[in-house]
Amino acid sequence: MKGLVRWSVASPVAANMLMALILIGGLMSVFHMRREMFPEFALDMISVVVPYPGASPEEVEEGICVKIEEQIKGVAGIKRVLSSAMEGAGTVQVELETGEDQQEVYNDIKNEIDRIITFPVEAEKPIITSVAVPRDAVYVMVYGNASERVLREMAERVREDLTALPDLSLVELVGARDYEISIEVSEESLRRYGLSFDQVASAVSRGSLDLPAGRIRSAQGEILIRAKGQRYTGEEFAGIPVVTLPDGALIRLGEIADVRDIFEEVDRYARFDGMPAVALHVMHTEAQDIIDVVDTVEEYVRRKSVELPEGVHIDTAFDTSVLVRDRLHLLVKNGLQGLVLVFLTLGLFLRWRLAFWVALGIPISFMGGLIILRGLDGTLNMISLFAFIMSLGIVVDDA
């Protein structure tokens, strides 16, 4: 009887302690759990891209796509192969069987493609990647009534600033054309100096190279020797020697050709707020919180906007964290409404003390769920938040 009495007295204390531990543990889990758009999952897809400049879709299909398909058809673990031939490039998407080791199949596919020796001479090296879900965070737009070169240079500085921030690591430049050096040689110049187009192209290739030149061994160690001759600007290319005349005069590329620093001629452009723009795609890693990343970017944009030259502006767009924030807000709002509704309803028809303890079961249930979710290395994302919102209705209805 004494033991029974002691148990009935100690029982509320143990229950209260357990409730306090669940509430404290749940609150700690909330503040330490990552927030992201969607949880990490594998697509079981491998992409193979082979650039083939200047080729038509028919040439790409015959010279690239068909050869890759025939070469990898014997690789184990492949479910389906989808090819796409377009002007200047061929793409092959390989879908894997469920449960296959993606890295192992990737290595097998890469080994098979490396064995292909019949690609067209003009085709570039195949680019083989495992398709991953992009972890979009926000876009930073650098825009204004300025030249394309000014906008791109400004966007590159912004990218360097963003990647230097402690909370950011993945920033890509999109919506901007790549730099290109244009070399145009007239037929008249070729005839004047007795040159062919191939001779000029060979001179350019030879004149822009970094070449290893061996090593020197000494008592202090080895010294690697390398001839650095790679050129990067139109002015540097213009100084390449092309031919030496009988009288000893040296003719350089800039004297027989029009050498210019321009942009690649592709149909790619971006506009924001009705003005030319360059976009920076900011992504987050699997270890970063999407809301923290976006807050860091927005703080940087506020500071940078007052430093830009006149006519150039900076702003954010396509903020995916808004969806996560809205769903978090919806969960908290519905939870508080359910808590108040249960408390008032039970308080009006039953005792207020009973209403308090029944209503308290709602936050305790969710805090316990958050502890388990964190223990399973879960995150607060669109799917888990939707599950919490659905279960909230069940908990409130049961209460």
Residue pairs with C-beta under 8 A, 6 or more apart in sequence:
19 360
19 364
22 364
22 367
22 368
22 371
23 363
23 364
23 367
25 367
25 371
26 363
26 366
26 367
26 368
26 369
26 370
26 371
27 367
29 367
29 370
29 371
29 373
29 374
30 370
32 374
33 370
33 373
33 374
33 378
33 379
33 380
34 287
34 288
34 289
34 379
34 380
35 289
35 290
35 291
35 321
35 324
35 328
35 379
35 380
35 381
36 135
36 284
36 289
36 290
36 324
36 379
36 380
36 381
37 135
37 136
37 290
37 320
37 321
37 323
37 324
37 381
37 382
38 133
38 381
38 382
38 383
39 378
39 379
39 381
39 383
39 384
40 133
40 286
41 133
42 102
42 132
43 131
43 132
43 133
44 95
44 96
44 97
44 98
44 100
44 102
45 93
45 94
45 95
45 96
45 130
45 131
46 93
46 94
46 96
46 102
46 105
46 106
46 109
46 128
46 129
46 130
46 131
47 91
47 92
47 93
47 94
47 127
47 128
47 129
47 130
47 131
48 68
48 91
48 92
48 93
48 94
48 109
48 113
48 126
48 127
48 128
49 89
49 90
49 91
49 92
49 126
49 127
49 129
50 64
50 68
50 89
50 90
50 91
50 119
50 123
50 124
50 125
50 126
50 127
51 88
51 89
51 123
51 124
51 127
52 59
52 60
52 63
52 64
52 88
52 89
52 90
52 120
52 122
52 123
52 124
53 88
53 122
53 124
54 88
54 122
55 63
55 87
55 88
55 120
55 122
55 123
56 87
57 85
57 86
57 87
58 85
59 120
60 85
60 86
60 87
60 88
60 89
60 90
61 83
61 85
61 90
63 90
63 119
63 120
63 123
64 85
64 90
64 119
64 120
64 123
65 83
65 84
65 85
65 90
65 92
66 83
67 116
67 118
67 119
68 83
68 90
68 92
68 113
68 116
68 126
69 81
69 83
69 92
71 112
71 113
71 115
71 116
72 78
72 81
72 92
72 94
72 109
72 112
72 113
73 81
74 112
75 105
75 108
75 109
75 112
76 105
76 108
77 96
77 97
77 100
77 101
77 104
77 105
77 108
78 94
78 95
78 96
78 97
78 105
79 95
79 96
79 97
79 98
80 94
80 95
81 92
81 93
81 94
81 95
82 92
82 93
82 95
83 90
83 91
83 92
83 93
84 90
84 91
84 92
84 93
85 91
93 131
94 105
94 109
96 102
96 105
102 130
103 130
106 128
106 130
109 128
110 128
113 126
113 128
134 283
135 170
135 283
135 284
135 285
135 286
135 290
136 281
136 283
136 318
136 320
137 282
137 283
137 284
137 290
137 293
137 294
137 297
137 319
137 320
137 321
138 282
138 293
138 294
138 297
138 298
138 316
138 317
138 318
138 319
138 320
138 321
139 279
139 280
139 281
139 282
139 316
139 317
139 318
140 158
140 162
140 279
140 280
140 282
140 297
140 301
140 314
140 315
140 316
140 317
141 270
141 272
141 277
141 278
141 279
141 280
141 314
141 315
141 316
141 317
142 151
142 154
142 155
142 158
142 277
142 278
142 279
142 280
142 312
142 313
142 314
143 151
143 271
143 272
143 273
143 275
143 276
143 277
143 278
143 312
143 313
143 314
143 315
144 151
144 275
144 276
144 277
144 311
144 312
144 313
145 275
145 276
145 311
146 154
146 276
146 311
146 312
148 176
148 177
148 263
148 276
149 263
150 312
151 176
151 276
151 277
151 278
151 312
152 173
152 176
152 278
154 278
154 308
154 312
155 173
155 176
155 278
155 279
155 280
156 173
158 280
158 304
158 314
159 171
159 173
159 280
161 300
161 304
162 168
162 171
162 280
162 282
162 297
162 300
163 169
163 171
165 296
165 300
167 288
167 292
167 293
167 296
168 282
168 293
168 296
168 297
169 285
169 288
170 282
170 283
170 284
170 285
171 280
171 281
171 282
171 283
172 280
172 281
172 283
173 278
173 279
173 280
173 281
174 270
174 279
174 280
174 281
175 268
175 269
175 270
175 277
175 278
175 279
176 268
176 270
176 278
176 279
177 263
177 264
177 266
177 268
177 269
178 263
178 264
179 261
179 262
179 263
179 264
180 261
180 262
180 263
180 264
180 265
181 233
181 234
181 237
181 259
181 260
181 261
181 262
182 234
182 258
182 259
182 260
182 261
182 262
183 200
183 204
183 237
183 253
183 257
183 258
183 259
184 257
184 258
184 260
185 197
185 200
185 256
185 257
185 258
186 256
186 257
186 258
189 195
189 256
189 257
190 196
190 197
190 200
190 256
192 256
193 242
193 243
193 245
193 251
193 256
195 242
195 243
195 256
199 242
199 243
200 242
200 253
200 256
200 257
203 240
203 241
203 242
203 243
203 253
204 237
204 240
204 253
207 229
207 231
207 237
207 240
207 241
207 253
208 229
208 230
208 231
208 237
208 240
209 227
209 229
209 230
210 226
210 227
210 228
210 229
210 230
211 226
211 227
211 229
212 224
212 225
212 226
212 227
213 225
213 226
213 227
214 225
215 222
215 223
215 224
215 225
216 222
216 223
216 225
217 223
231 237
231 240
233 261
234 259
234 260
234 261
235 259
237 253
237 254
237 259
238 252
238 253
238 254
238 257
238 259
239 252
239 253
239 254
240 252
240 253
241 250
241 251
241 252
241 253
242 251
242 252
242 253
242 256
243 251
244 250
244 251
245 251
253 259
269 276
270 276
270 277
270 278
270 279
271 277
272 279
272 315
272 317
273 313
273 315
275 313
279 317
282 293
282 294
282 297
284 290
284 293
290 320
290 321
290 324
291 321
291 324
291 325
293 321
294 316
294 319
294 321
297 316
298 316
301 314
301 315
301 316
304 314
305 313
305 314
305 315
308 314
323 382
324 380
324 381
324 382
324 385
327 382
327 385
327 386
327 389
328 380
328 385
330 389
331 385
331 388
331 389
331 392
334 389
334 392
335 362
335 363
335 366
335 392
338 362
338 392
338 393
338 395
338 396
338 399
339 359
339 362
339 363
341 396
342 355
342 358
342 359
342 362
342 396
342 399
343 355
343 356
343 358
343 359
344 355
345 355
346 354
346 355
346 358
346 359
346 399
347 355
347 356
358 399
359 399
361 395
361 399
362 392
362 395
362 396
362 399
365 395
366 388
366 392
366 395
369 388
369 391
373 384
378 384
